[in-house]
Amino acid sequence: MGEVYRGFDTRLDRPVAVKVLPPVSSGQAIQPTRHEGGATSPSFSPDGTSIAYVGVGRDVGIYVVPTIGGDPKKIAPRGQLPRFSPDGSQIAYYAQDTGASRQFVIPANGGQPSRVADAFLSWSSVWSPDGKHLVAYGHPGDTPAADAVDWYALPVGGGEIVRTGVRAALRAQGVLGENAAAALPAHWSPGGILFVVSAVDSSKVWRIPLDARTFQPSGAAEQLTFGTSREG
C-alpha cells in the first residue's frame, strides 16, 4: 500500500526511501494487529509507517507490522517491550537469556540480535537521542546489592556502562518514597526522560532532564500529571 520515493535525509546524511501512504478517512479506525492472543507494548517507527508490538498467547514474541495494517513479521521470538531507535533502523527489547533478563538490539526488518552489555540485568529501556546508548533500569551482575539498582547508560556498540544516579536524585527530591514502585524509563522526549511512579492508590507521569553527554540528571524531576487515579 502506498508509493515509495527516493529521498535524502540531511540529518543522517544518506539516501532514504520515502513511503507515501494513502489517506485515511476522518474518524475511520484501523486495527493494524490481529494477533490471535492479543497485542501489547506498541512502539511506532519514527517515520510512522510501522509498529513493533508484542504478540501474546500461543505465538509470543515481537512483531513488526505496517501502521495501516498488513502481514506482521516476527523478529524476536522471546522479546518484550520493543523500542524503535531514533533513525528507525533498529529495535531494542529485553528477553530472558540464561535465566536472566537482558537487553538486545535487532535490525528493524529482522536479523541477528545483539546483546547489549553482557553482565547487566535489566528490563525497561529507552534510546538516547543519538541512538548510541540505551538508558535502562537494572543493575550490573545477576545478584547485586540493593543500592546498585538504578538507570544506566548502556553503549549499544560496546564500551563503558555509565550509572546515571537518577534513582538517588529522585529519592532526594522525594519523588520515590518507601511505598513507590520502581520508576522505569519510558521515553526520551526533548524535555527529558518520561517515567511513571506508581503507589498504592495512584500512578503519576514524571519527566527528568538528563544530559545526553554525561547521562547525569541536569535538573529536577517535574510531575506532569496529577490526581488520585492511575494515569500510567
Steps between C-alpha positions, in 0.01 A plus 500: 500500500628848416780621270874500568733785397874554528603784731795634696504542880720799586514400869628149421696623195392206283237399242172369641178349370189711556170312504184705444196325646144545371284734710268360761149639522438720802374304796570161343660259748767258381596176674855431379555196725288187497710272716304201628588557867503882488775761475677719757787751531468675161790715376464718189791540260626862477354539150164365618480223240553197728404376845703257709293314758497194724267227383367302797345159531611191311757670275661758731773732379569837337339571164521792255195594291417795269309772684208476259487122538654210311696183561695509830860381509632324810850625581565399863331180631562574870510879495312749718457882501625589149638850438588638156835680476492873412585428135259205482766251393510295821271378776608459862326251727558278801479124520587217735847366428662227711246565773545879514339800331736663247483785249526422128506697176384359166461649148147633457438272202628194687834329521755400761447662843792641698512495878573839656729499804560133579524522878192713556149400609226739389142551384362827363729717285491806273730612220728801537430773241810406295411130498832394652381406850209341680401647836375198689364421845699221660835415655840352415531129573223258589488533882612852596451703813165678523661843458642397160157519332482818292474637147814421301620613157593189299713556187340315208829450320698401807684708757466623857169480686412832670287522814266799478425555868134565415368275776692690770390833351135394504524383860670825605220697333233288669367360172577143602371420847494176693164398351578597141578237239802517274517794258553342157621718209228513234600759237778754442315816398661837412444613861640188665414138572138420582431244770214382719500479880234269639377484858214311664225741392648696211733502202666822384698596190825687563786637290865546595759678282810293425823631348542306174881516530555404864168322566468680833185686614521864385204626705216404731226256405169658398158346565288508184172343615300547819203339671428187702433248222752295307624690197782279374 
